[in-house]
Amino acid sequence: MNVVDLMITIVVVTILVTIVLAVVTYIAYKLRLAREPGPGEESSSALRYFVTHDPQASRTPSAGKKRASTA
């Protein structure tokens, strides 16, 4: 086996592996989409992991008294 045959083999194997990985990735993507909840199951405006922080709400008079009494 000379160098040219070796290079051709490497290129062909690389192309085939790339195609197989693309197909596997596409199948995994479609399976992931099938697992997501539909639009009726969960509110789209609701935050899933985080809560909106309102700095004005944390400035209540009772919070200020607690800080002053602990200092």
N, C-alpha and C positions, 0 to 999 in steps of 0.2 A: 504494500500500500504506500503510494507516494504522498507527498505533501498536498497535492491538489485534491486527491480523493479524501484525505483527512479533513481539509477545509470544507469541502462540499458536505461531508457528513455532519460536521459541526453546525453549519448553516442550516441544513435541513432539520436537524434535531432541535435547534433553537426556534425555528419557525413553528414546528409542531408543538413544542412545549408552550409557546406563546398562545397559540390557538386554543389549546386545551385549558390553559389558565383563564383565558377570556371567557370561555364557555362556562367554566366553574364559577367564575365571579358573577356572571350574568344570572346563573341559577340561584346563587346565594342572595343576590339583590332582589330577585323576584320572590323568594321565600321570605325575606325580611319585610317586603311590602305587604305580603299576605298576612303577616302577624300584627301589623299596626291596627289600632282600633279605627273603626269607621267614623265618619263625621257625626253621626248621631249618638255615638257612645260617649264622647267627651267634648266639652266645650272648647272651641278653637281659640277663644279669647282668654281662657284660664291658663295660668302659668303652671307648668308641670313640675318643675324642680325648684324654682325660685319664687320669692315673695317680694312684691314691690315695697320698698322702704320709703316711708314718708317722714322726712326729718322734722316737719312741723308737728306731727303727732307725737313724737318722742319728747317734745319740749312742753310737757304738761307741768302745771304748778306742783303737783305732788312729786314728780321726779326731781324737781329742783330742791324741794324740802328734804328729800331723802339724801341728796348729795351734801347739802349744807349740814345736816345733822351728823353725818358720818365723818365729816372733815375735822 
